[in-house]
Amino acid sequence: MLALVKLLPESMRLKALFRIGTSVMPMMRYVRPKLVEYTPERMVVRIDVSRRSKNGFNSLFLGAFAAGGDCVAGAFPMKFMYETGHRTIPLVKSASSEYYKRVSTYALFTCTQGKELYEVCNEVVASGERRDITVHVIVTAPAEFGDEPVARISQVMSIKNLSGRFQDPSATVG
């Protein structure tokens, strides 16, 4: 499947990788996150409030917030894994969140630590040791509250290289 993705043009390749990555995890597949923006430093994912992602008060369910935070933070190490061939696996070790307002239309999950996550992945590949990094995700609801944050999610991600191959740090990607 990934061999076919490499044949796609760059604009389609990223969306295809995102779809494949989110389809593997049941909760993410269920809430159907959509990739809005990707740069090497920043990623934005959208989750709509729908029958699948709303609670009894017609606002975004707590599980959808968690899935969105995990999706946007874990996408950088997953893209690193695709680009380099190293199996750098990101796992959420702990998470904390603060919710400020109710979201009743859609939420945008933004992570701006792409470069830091790539550096940590390069260090993990070079050393072979597990590394932890705190990832901050800002959640906004532009249709309702503009650029004002409606929630903040902080996750400690533990990243480990499972490929068994170690690489010289001077030959890293990023």
N, C-alpha and C positions, 0 to 999 in steps of 0.2 A: 504494500500500500504506500509506504513512504517513498519507494522508488518511483511510483507514478507521480507523487507530489513534486518530486524534483524536476519533472518534465514541464510543469506548469510555469507560466510567467510569474514573476516576483509578486505582482499585486494579488494574484489568485492563490499563490503558494501559501502566504501567511494565513489567509482565511481558511484554507483547506487544513493546514496544520492545527489551527485553533479548533476547527470542528472535530477533527480526529481526537485531539487531546481532551476536549470536554465530553466527547461521547463515551470515553472510557469510564468516567466516574458517574455513577447513577444519579446523584443529586444534581450535579451540574447538567447532565443530559436532561433531567426533568425540568429545571427552571429555565433552560435554553438561553444562556448568556450570548450576547452578540458583541463582536469585536468592533469598536467604534474608531479607535485610533491606536497606532503603534509607531513609536520611534524607539531608537536604542535606549533612550532615557526614560520614556513615559509610555504607559499603556492605559487605555480607557476601555472598560467593558460596561455594557448596558444590560440591565435586567428589568423587563417590564413587569408591572403588577398585573397578574393574570390569574386565572383560575388555579394555575399550578403554583403560583408564588405568593398568594395573598393569605392573610389570616382572617379570622372572623370579623374583623373591623375594617375589611377592605383596604388594608395597607400591607406593605411588604413584610412578609413573614421573617422571623429571626433566622431560620435556616437558609433563606434566600440571601440574606445579608452575609452569612458565613460562607456560603458557596461563592458569592461574588468576590468577597475578599480573598478567598483561597485561589480562585481562578485567576484574578489579575496579578497576584503576587507570585504564583507558581508558574506563570506563563514564561517569564524570563529564563529561569533555569531549564525549562522544557525546550525552549528555542535554542539555548546553548547546547543542550544535548543533541538536538537535531543537526545543528551546524557542525559540531566537532566530532560526533560519533561516540563521545564519552557518556556513559550512563550516570549522569549527575541527578540523583533523586532528591527532590525537595519534599520534606515532610513538615507539617505544622506541629511544633513541639508544644506551644501554648499560644493562646489567643485571648485578647481582651478587647472589649468594644464599648463605646459610649454612643448612645442614641439621643439625638437632640429633638428631632421632629418626625412626624409620621409621613411616610411616603405613600401616595395613593395613585401615582401615574407610572413613573419609571425612575430608576436610580442609575447614576453613573458612578462606577468604581474606578478610582484613579490611583495608580502607583507611579511614583517618580523616581524610583531607586533602581532603574534598569542597569546603569553602569556599575553600581555597587554590587548588585547581584551577579553580574558577569565577572567582576573581579574576584568575588568569593568563589564562584565556580572554577575559575582559573586556578586559584589557590588550592582548592580541594583536589583538582586533577593533578597539580604539581606535587602536593605533599601526600596525598592518599588519606589524609585525616578528615574526619567529619568537622564541619564548621557550623556555627550558629550565627544567624543575623536577624536583627529585628526589622521587620518590614512594616511600614505605615501605609495604610490605605485611607484615602479620603472619599467619602460618599456624598454626592450632591444629587439634588433633584431639580434640574434647571427649569422644568415646566412649572414647578410650584414655588420654588424658593430662590431661583437664580443660582449664583455661585456660592451661596451660603452652605456650609457643610451641614448635612442632616445626621451624619454619623462619622465616627472615626474608628478604624479597626487597626489594632497592632497585633502582629503575629511574630512569634519567634520561629523562624524556619531553620530546620536542621538539614544541611545539604551534605550528601555523601556521594562519593564516586564508587559505583558498583562495577565498573568495567574492568578493573584490575590492571589497566594499563596506566602507567604514569608518564607524564609529559614534562619536558624541560620548560620551566616557567617563562623563558624567553620566547618560546614558540607558541604562545597562547593566543586565543581569539578574544576580541573585545573591542 
